[in-house]
């Protein structure tokens, strides 16, 4: 059990001016499940590999339980890692794969046996212990990779997109298994993914990264309700939030003919630096189809059974022409293609950002 | 993100349905006609060896007057050639001692380069150090130096620094063979080792393995096909070598079978019928080595390791 601290940790690849990870400050509590999420190339995997000892820490430091591990080799850090493509040892059986690390540490044979059996039971791998990886299915291989980490009883689990090679159904199933397993074992876990749904459903806290910079780290609900900037707002949530830059008036944001009212403080903050427009985010699920409101021409309807997502174009009067707009419609009120519907954002559920800096403007 | 440029030796895609180029090529290469052609080529290729085998059992007079195919119409069978080769007590002794010398030369001259090349190839593919790629290119480039160019300088070096005598000259032969084999061996093994999935090596590092353990427990088992082919290749080369053994050896004490075979024909080649039997005796050992190692030519060793 351990805490993990990134102290202004940077990784600058040789031959590149721009850091892959730029002064990352992050504290992960004991037993916490922290998810690092972001688009590809944002530095989330690099951050994880720095913690694993597979990448150098060029500046700053990384601490595990207040012990500076920045310059220690992987084996001295007491961490276990699950790789994106499992990285099993192909010439060893499942049992040998799981026992490998313990054998290297000269653990007594009886204990190795007990621990491997226990992990195999936990992961329902008992029947496969004598098989080689090539005789396993994708999901089983993934579980062996998990098992290899579990038997180590490490201080920290590191997982680098462990679900990305599974099919959709298995992914959802394994997702909840990993989350409950982590809860049971209570081991501090750092989990990297590019899938915001995984991040939201699994993490106690989620750290959103972009271009090597940490954007926001908070609980999934807080990220959903109060995204710190336009990027986080657009990244978290599916389908993505409608983020539009529209003209700013004295009393609110002008969506075509519809006005989204803002407080005087908000208008003042949005107008900072002589801004004449404001960025407003509205989640598809926070819109209702009404008789009046923003006019949207329906282009596509995604029927999900319980409800449907309506994709269309709206003229917002900001000089950008017709812009895409997504709305969630209840089961009964699904519009037809080509129809024009009117949309009302729910009051108080909109997100206001400064048009230039993209920073959130609080209510 | 970790770039997963990995070649998994997955089992081949089952019966390609589409008329893709690969699919068509595969069909053509596994069809009945193709098999027939392959069979014919194999038969043609074996004919000379078969002729040699027949000749080795024919009497001297027959060998020297007509071709081996006359065996079928006019069979004459004798073990004379074999007895002469194996048992004749010439001044240079029996074949047995040459056979022994051959083994003494060949075994270390195969093990040393394979071992050194494995170490070097591992370092060149999985240990990061400055100038690594340059070093690899330099080693690779050494292959263009013809062996004959190095004979004299190498011999001079041994003379000046060591002055080996008699049986000690085996050391010279081992050393020379090792030197001449290393560039290609390093190149071959490096190609195999650097193709191993990086994630597996990293997983082993996280599991607490150091370079020595990774080399022994992960890398070596996964490149056994390459090790086996290199071993066979080097074994054949050294076993059949005459030049290096003559130049670096010390006459009778270190002379391998090839030297004896050359002598067997007589100083003017008048006894060349003996070569037929001699050749067959010398083929036996490489054949055993090949058959023993061919079971390591396994496909799909990496299957199941990573999902590429």
Interface residues (C-beta under 8 A of the other chain):
Chain A: X40 X41 X45 X49 X52 X53 X54 X73 X74 X75 X79 X80 X81 X83 X84 X85 X86 X87 X88 X89 X90 X91 X100 X101 X104 X105 X132 X133 X134 X135 X136 X138 X141 X148 X152 X160 X165
Chain B: X1 X2 X4 X6 X197 X199 X200 X202 X203 X204 X205 X206 X207 X208 X209 X210 X213 X217 X218 X221 X222 X300 X301 X302 X303 X304 X305 X306 X307 X308
